[in-house]
Amino acid sequence: MHLQIIQDSNGQDTGVFVPINEWKVIIQKYKDLQEIVEHPKTKKIKLSSLYGAISKGTSDKLSKNIEDSRNEWEIRVKEQE
């Protein structure tokens, strides 16, 4: 088996890459894994169908929060320079 260990920038193991042919052998051998792997495909929707999903008031509050966060981020970045 030719597994590859995936590491982050600090050299910590974060995942494993299994070649697809070897993965197919594994899920055939261990039938319980097939239930995990075989998930229903989600239906794709158009972004425009979400229009009006939240109220204008909630939208305004979210926009304000994003703007405040962005401004705070910019201040912190400038302080570190």
For each residue, the residues with C-beta under 8 A, 3 or more apart:
1: 18 22
2: 19 22
3: 16 17 18 22
4: 16 17
5: 13 15 16 17
6: 13 14 15 16 17
7: 10 11 12 13 14
8: 11 12 14
9:
10: 7
11: 7 8
12: 7 8
13: 5 6 7
14: 6 7 8
15: 5 6
16: 3 4 5 6
17: 3 4 5 6
18: 1 3 22 23 26
19: 2 22 23
20: 23 24
21: 24 25
22: 1 2 3 18 19 25 26
23: 18 19 20 26 27
24: 20 21 27 28
25: 21 22 28 29
26: 18 22 23 29 30 33
27: 23 24 30 31 33 34 37
28: 24 25 31
29: 25 26
30: 26 27 33
31: 27 28 34
32: 35 36
33: 26 27 30 36 37
34: 27 31 37 38
35: 32 38
36: 32 33 39
37: 27 33 34
38: 34 35
39: 36
40:
41:
42:
43:
44:
45: 49 50
46: 49
47: 50
48: 51
49: 45 46
50: 45 47 53
51: 48
52:
53: 50
54: 58 59 62
55: 58 59
56: 59 60
57: 60 61
58: 54 55 61 62
59: 54 55 56 62 63
60: 56 57 63 64
61: 57 58 64 65
62: 54 58 59 65 66
63: 59 60 66 67
64: 60 61 67 68
65: 61 62 68 69
66: 62 63 69 70
67: 63 64 70 71
68: 64 65 71 72
69: 65 66 72 73
70: 66 67 73 74
71: 67 68 74 75
72: 68 69 75 76
73: 69 70 76 77
74: 70 71 77 78
75: 71 72 78 79
76: 72 73 79 80
77: 73 74 80 81
78: 74 75 81
79: 75 76
80: 76 77
81: 77 78
